[in-house]
Amino acid sequence: MSKSRHIAFLIMFSCIIFLAVLAFMMLFPGIITGKAVAVGMTGFTVISLTVFFVFFGGPENDPEKRVFRTFVSIGIKMLLSFVLALVYFLIFKLREPPLVILFFVLYLGFTLFIVFTFRSILKNRLV
């Protein structure tokens, strides 16, 4: 698959998660705020795009650099997620239990998406 196709899948994944959270907000009003959804979705989508740009950067034929780019992109994801957590909890003061659960559900969803995407790309390149 091409790089743009993986980025398109990420955008589609973000839209599906956003629609699911909006449906949850309509079914159970008042539990999750729009600000929490906006900060979380925007933050994790930008982090995932950054990780993809680092992962897809450079020549694809060099196996040593491919492994290095994979580790660097996962490290960048971890650091940017820590920064987003600080922004989410300390600056926007989104500390209620449902909002904390929302943050970690979004973190888990986007992390699994990135890990499975990396796994499929690396598996296809090794074969």
N, C-alpha and C positions, 0 to 999 in steps of 0.2 A: 504494500500500500504506500501511497505517496504521503509526504509530510502534510500537505494541505488536507488530505482526507482525515488524518488523525486529529488535526486541529478542528475540522468540521464536526467530527464525532464529539470532541470536547465541548464545542458550542451547543450541539444538540443535547448532550448529557446535562449541561448547565441549564438549558431551557426546560428539560423534563423535570429536573429537581426543583427548579423555580416554580413550575406549575403545580407540582405535588405539594410544595410548601404553601402555595397560595390556596390550594384546595383545603389543606389542613386548617389554614387561617379562616376560611369561610365556614368550615364545619364547626370549629371551636373558636369563636371570636374572643379576643382579649387575652389569649394565652401567649401568642407570639406577636411581637411588634414588627411593623414594616421596616423600621430602622435596623433591627437585628437581621432581618432577611437581606436587606440591601447591603449591609456591611459584610455579612458572611458570604453571600453569593458573589459579590463583586471581588472581594478579597481572594477567595479560593479559585475563582476563574482566572484572575490575573496571575496568581501564583502558579497555577497549572500551565498557563500559556508560557510563562517565563521558563518553567522547567522543560517544556517541550522545545522551546527555542534553543536552550542550552544542549539538550539531548540530541537534537537534529543538526546542530552546528558542526561544521568541519567535514572532512572527507569520510566516506562510509567504508572504505576498504581497509583502514588501519585498525586491527583488532585491539591493540594496546590503547589507542586513543578512545576507542569506543567504550571500553571498560572505564577509563578515566572520566569520560563525559557522563557516563551513567552514574558513577559515584558523586561527581560534582553536582549533577542535577538533583539527585536525591538530597544531598547536603543543603543545597540552596532551598529546596522545598521545605526542609525542616527549619532552617533559619527564618525564612519568610513566614512560615506558619507560627513560629514563636512571636515574631513581630506582630502578626495579625492578632494573635491571642492577647498580646499586651494592649493593642489598640481597642480590641473588642471589649475587654474586661476593665481596663483602667481609664481609657479616654472616653469611650462611649458609655461606660458604667452599666453594661448589660450583664448583670450578675444574678438575675433571678434564675431559679432552677430550670424552668423550661427553655430559657435562652442559652444557658450553659449546655443543656442537652442538645439543642439545635446546633450549637457550634461544633460539638464533638461528632454529631451525626454527619454534618457537612464535611468535617475533616476526614472522617472515615470513608465517606463516599468518594470524595475526590482522591484520597490516597489510594484506595482500591482501584479506581479508574486508571490512575497513573501507573501503578504497579502492573496491572494486567496488560496495559498498552505496551509498557516496556518489555514485559515477558513475551508477548506475541511478536514484537519487532525483533528482539534478540533471538528468539527461537527460529524465526524465518531467515535471519541472516546467517545463522550457524549451519543451517541445513543446506 
